[in-house]
Amino acid sequence: NNNQKTEEKTTNECTLDDEKLIAKLRNLESNNSKLIEKVKLTENAVKMAMMFHGNNGNLIFDYQTEEEEENVALDQAVNNLCTTTCEFLSYGANQITQMAKVKQHEMEQLDLIKEKIKKHMVKREKEAVKNSNFIVNKYYARKHELQLQIDQLQNEDNRLIASIIKNPEGVFSNIYGNNYKLKYNNQAHSSLMVLLE
């Protein structure tokens, strides 16, 4: 019985040892698979790095380097964006300044044109006043001339009337000749009345 117990104990211990070994073997296989996967990933990363950087014998590639390169590229992109934005804003500011200069120039030209128009209108107004004064003066001169002629005719009429009143027969004889005979009207009180009729 003792021999049987010893044999059973030995068998059990062997079984336990086999199970431990099998478990260790499985654990090693699992770790080995993980290592193989990591090696493959590393190989792929190195291949990609070599394709990106070229075939460089001194190539050192790891995730930290890749992250740093990404950060540098991102910083460069941000700097480029900032530079482009600043250039765009500067261009816009220059355009606004240029437009302001053009507008200022146009306003100055407009002011010059307004000033020229104002001077021209003043000149025309002065010429119009001058012409108006000339026309008025000419009108009054002509009126004065006509008034002198009227006065002269009036004086001649008065002289003729006075002569008729003073010597009617002689006046009409001088005008119409010796054949003229003055006719008296019974209703007239003077020869002037006959003349007017």
C-alpha positions in Angstrom: 0.0 0.0 0.0 2.8 2.3 0.8 4.4 1.6 -2.6 1.1 2.4 -4.2 0.7 5.7 -2.4 4.3 6.7 -3.2 3.6 5.9 -6.9 0.4 7.9 -6.9 2.2 10.8 -5.2 5.0 10.7 -7.8 2.4 10.6 -10.6 0.5 13.5 -9.2 3.7 15.6 -8.9 4.7 14.8 -12.4 1.3 15.8 -13.6 1.5 19.1 -11.8 5.0 19.7 -13.2 3.8 19.0 -16.7 0.9 21.4 -16.2 3.3 24.1 -15.0 5.6 23.5 -17.9 2.8 23.6 -20.3 1.6 26.8 -18.8 5.1 28.3 -18.9 5.4 27.2 -22.5 2.1 28.8 -23.4 3.1 32.0 -21.6 6.4 32.0 -23.5 4.6 31.5 -26.8 2.3 34.4 -26.1 5.2 36.6 -25.1 7.0 35.4 -28.2 4.0 36.3 -30.4 3.9 39.8 -28.8 7.6 40.3 -29.4 7.2 39.1 -33.0 4.4 41.6 -33.5 6.5 44.4 -32.0 9.4 43.5 -34.2 7.1 43.6 -37.3 5.7 46.9 -36.3 9.3 48.2 -35.7 10.4 46.9 -39.1 7.5 48.6 -40.8 8.1 51.8 -39.0 11.8 51.7 -40.0 10.8 51.0 -43.6 8.5 53.9 -43.6 11.1 56.1 -42.1 13.6 55.0 -44.7 11.1 55.7 -47.4 10.4 59.2 -45.9 14.0 60.2 -45.1 15.8 58.1 -47.7 18.2 55.3 -47.1 20.3 56.6 -44.3 22.6 54.3 -42.5 22.6 56.5 -39.3 18.8 56.5 -39.2 17.4 56.6 -35.7 13.6 56.2 -35.8 11.3 55.9 -32.8 7.9 57.1 -31.8 9.4 60.1 -29.9 11.3 61.2 -33.0 8.1 60.8 -35.1 6.1 62.9 -32.7 8.8 65.6 -32.6 8.8 65.7 -36.4 5.0 66.0 -36.4 5.2 68.8 -33.9 7.9 70.6 -35.9 5.8 70.1 -39.1 2.7 71.4 -37.2 4.7 74.4 -35.9 5.9 75.1 -39.4 2.3 74.9 -40.7 1.1 77.3 -38.0 4.0 79.7 -38.8 3.2 79.5 -42.5 -0.4 80.2 -41.7 0.5 83.1 -39.5 2.9 84.5 -42.1 0.3 84.1 -44.8 -2.3 85.7 -42.6 0.0 88.6 -41.8 0.9 89.1 -45.4 -2.8 89.0 -46.4 -3.7 91.5 -43.7 -0.7 93.7 -44.7 -1.8 93.5 -48.3 -5.3 94.4 -47.3 -4.0 97.3 -45.2 -1.9 98.5 -48.1 -4.9 98.3 -50.4 -7.0 100.3 -48.0 -4.2 102.9 -47.7 -3.9 103.0 -51.4 -7.6 103.5 -51.8 -7.6 106.2 -49.2 -4.8 108.0 -51.2 -6.8 107.6 -54.4 -9.9 108.9 -52.7 -8.0 111.9 -51.2 -6.6 112.7 -54.7 -10.0 112.5 -56.2 -11.4 114.8 -53.5 -8.6 117.3 -54.1 -9.3 117.2 -57.8 -13.0 117.7 -57.1 -12.1 120.7 -54.9 -10.0 122.1 -57.7 -12.9 121.7 -60.1 -15.3 123.3 -57.7 -12.9 126.2 -57.2 -12.5 126.6 -61.0 -16.3 126.6 -61.4 -16.6 129.1 -58.6 -14.1 131.5 -60.2 -15.7 131.0 -63.6 -19.1 131.8 -62.2 -17.7 134.9 -60.4 -16.1 136.0 -63.7 -19.3 135.4 -65.6 -21.3 137.3 -63.0 -18.9 140.2 -63.3 -19.1 140.1 -67.1 -22.9 139.9 -66.8 -23.0 142.9 -64.5 -20.6 144.7 -66.8 -22.7 143.9 -69.8 -25.8 144.8 -67.9 -24.3 148.1 -67.0 -23.2 148.7 -70.5 -26.7 147.9 -71.8 -28.3 150.2 -69.1 -25.9 153.0 -69.9 -26.6 152.5 -73.6 -30.3 152.6 -73.0 -30.1 155.8 -70.9 -27.8 157.4 -73.5 -30.3 156.6 -76.3 -33.1 157.8 -74.1 -31.2 161.1 -73.5 -30.6 161.4 -77.2 -34.2 160.8 -78.0 -35.2 163.3 -75.3 -32.9 165.9 -76.9 -34.5 165.2 -80.3 -38.0 165.5 -78.7 -37.0 168.8 -77.1 -35.6 170.1 -80.3 -38.8 169.2 -82.2 -40.8 170.7 -79.4 -38.8 173.9 -79.7 -39.3 174.0 -83.4 -43.0 173.4 -83.0 -43.2 176.2 -80.5 -41.2 178.5 -82.7 -43.4 177.7 -85.7 -46.6 178.2 -83.7 -45.3 181.5 -82.4 -44.5 182.6 -86.0 -47.9 181.5 -87.2 -49.6 183.4 -84.5 -47.5 186.5 -85.1 -47.7 186.5 -88.9 -50.0 183.8 -90.3 -50.2 185.0 -93.9 -46.5 185.4 -94.2 -45.7 182.0 -92.7 -48.1 180.2 -95.0 -47.0 182.2 -98.0 -43.4 181.2 -97.3 -44.5 177.5 -97.0 -47.1 177.2 -99.9 -46.1 180.2 -102.1 -47.9 183.3 -103.1 -51.0 181.4 -104.4 -52.0 180.3 -100.9 -54.8 182.3 -99.4 -55.6 181.9 -95.7 -59.2 181.0 -95.1 -60.8 182.1 -92.0 -63.4 180.1 -90.2 -66.3 182.0 -88.7 -66.1 179.8 -85.6 -62.4 180.3 -85.2 -61.0 183.0 -83.0 -57.6 182.9 -84.5 -55.7 181.7 -87.6 -54.1 178.9 -85.4 -57.5 177.3 -84.9 -58.0 177.2 -88.7 -54.6 175.6 -89.1 -55.3 173.0 -86.5 -58.7 172.1 -88.2 
